[in-house]
Amino acid sequence: MVGLALRAGQLAVGAEAVAAALGRGRAHLVVLARDLSAGSRRRVERAAGAVPTVSLGESMAALGQALGRNPTGMAAVLDVHLAREIQRRHQFPDGGEGGPSGRLAG
């Protein structure tokens, strides 16, 4: 799904692009690599505020490779529908729907 967001032009990749997307209010989800440093993770989560963040099981190298880039620790999804689907799949990888109420946040 993250690759789909990239192909659709709805993904900001890397720390500077994510910061810019958050600053302009365009980010709907921030995706973090599992091996992102603790300091970088805290900074981006603080900057994200109410924008949800998910930590993927992928390393920075694997995330960058999947996006056709150098290793990268983060990306911001700019499309609300793609962001919700990525978040849903991250929370319910077996295809389940929603939480206790059956609804997703946001």
C-alpha positions in Angstrom: 0.0 0.0 0.0 2.9 2.4 0.7 4.2 1.6 -2.8 0.8 2.4 -4.2 0.8 5.7 -2.5 4.2 6.4 -4.0 3.1 5.5 -7.5 0.0 7.7 -7.0 2.2 10.7 -6.1 0.7 10.7 -2.6 3.8 9.9 -0.5 6.4 12.3 1.0 9.7 10.3 1.6 12.4 11.2 4.0 12.7 13.5 7.0 12.6 16.8 5.2 9.7 15.8 3.0 7.7 14.4 5.9 8.4 17.6 8.0 7.2 19.7 5.1 4.0 17.6 4.6 3.2 17.8 8.3 3.9 21.6 8.3 1.5 22.1 5.4 -1.2 19.9 7.0 -1.0 17.4 4.1 0.1 14.3 5.9 -2.6 11.9 7.0 -0.3 9.1 8.2 3.4 8.8 9.0 5.1 5.5 8.4 8.3 4.7 10.3 10.9 2.1 9.8 11.5 -0.3 12.7 15.1 0.8 13.1 14.6 4.5 13.1 16.6 6.1 15.9 14.7 6.8 19.1 15.5 10.5 18.9 14.2 10.7 15.3 11.1 8.8 16.2 10.4 11.2 19.1 10.9 14.2 16.9 8.6 13.0 14.1 5.9 11.8 16.6 6.0 15.2 18.3 5.8 17.0 15.0 3.0 14.7 13.8 0.7 15.7 16.7 -2.7 14.3 15.9 -1.5 12.6 12.7 -1.3 8.9 13.3 2.1 7.1 13.0 2.7 3.4 12.4 5.9 1.6 12.7 6.5 -1.0 10.0 8.4 -4.2 10.5 10.7 -3.1 7.7 14.2 -1.7 8.2 15.3 1.6 6.8 17.1 -0.2 4.1 14.1 -2.3 3.2 11.7 0.7 3.2 14.1 2.7 1.0 14.5 -0.3 -1.4 10.7 -0.8 -1.6 10.3 2.9 -2.5 13.2 2.8 -5.0 15.3 5.1 -2.8 18.3 5.0 -0.5 17.6 3.8 3.0 14.9 6.0 4.6 13.3 6.0 8.0 10.0 7.6 7.3 7.4 8.6 4.8 4.1 10.5 5.0 1.0 9.4 3.2 -0.8 12.4 1.7 -4.1 10.7 0.6 -6.6 10.2 3.4 -8.1 7.0 1.9 -4.7 5.4 1.4 -3.7 6.4 4.9 -6.7 4.8 6.4 -6.2 1.6 4.5 -2.5 1.3 5.5 -3.5 2.0 9.1 -6.2 -0.6 8.9 -3.9 -3.2 7.4 -1.3 -2.4 10.0 -3.7 -2.9 12.9 -5.5 -5.9 11.4 -3.0 -7.8 9.1 -5.4 -10.8 8.9 -8.0 -8.6 7.2 -10.1 -7.8 10.3 -12.2 -4.7 10.3 -11.9 -1.9 12.8 -11.6 -2.0 16.6 -14.1 -2.9 19.3 -16.7 -0.6 17.7 -15.8 -1.7 14.2 -14.7 1.8 13.2 -11.3 3.3 12.5 -10.0 6.4 14.2 -9.8 9.5 12.0 
